[in-house]
Amino acid sequence: HQPRPQVEDLERIMLLADKEGSVNVPSLKAQIRNMVAQNTKLVAELGKYQGFSSENEKMQRTIRKTSTELDLLKNQVEVLSRKVKDEKRRHAEMEKEERVKTERCEEEIGLLKDVFWSNSIKVPDAAR
């Protein structure tokens, strides 16, 4: 890696070249000015792209964070969905048990009525 030539070095080289007549110094100066202008423009553009890169990294972090939050929410929804299904199943079982108990009670009430009425009919006969 060679050190970058300084402006003074370039001027010295141009003076030597001019004395030798091997280089057109005004043309070389114009080329250097164009290169410096291009370089300045490229550096500014690079800064802009580095800013984009930084924004992109922030967006990527936000996307990863949001994705993680979404995964957690999906898991919570799945857990809650299973709980709801379990509760619905348990509720249906309880309703079924209640229906069975109600039917048994109604049957027992019917039997008790039958016994009551058959006994109440017999009681007056026994009293005679």
Protein Blocks (a to p, Z undefined) as FASTA:
>chain_A
ZZdddfklmmmmmmmmmmnopacfklmmmmmmmmmmmmmmmmmmmmmmmmmmmmmmmmmm
mmmmmmmmmmmmmmmmmmmmmmmmmmmmmmmmmmmmmmmmmmmmmmmmmmmmmmmmmmmm
mmmmmmZZ
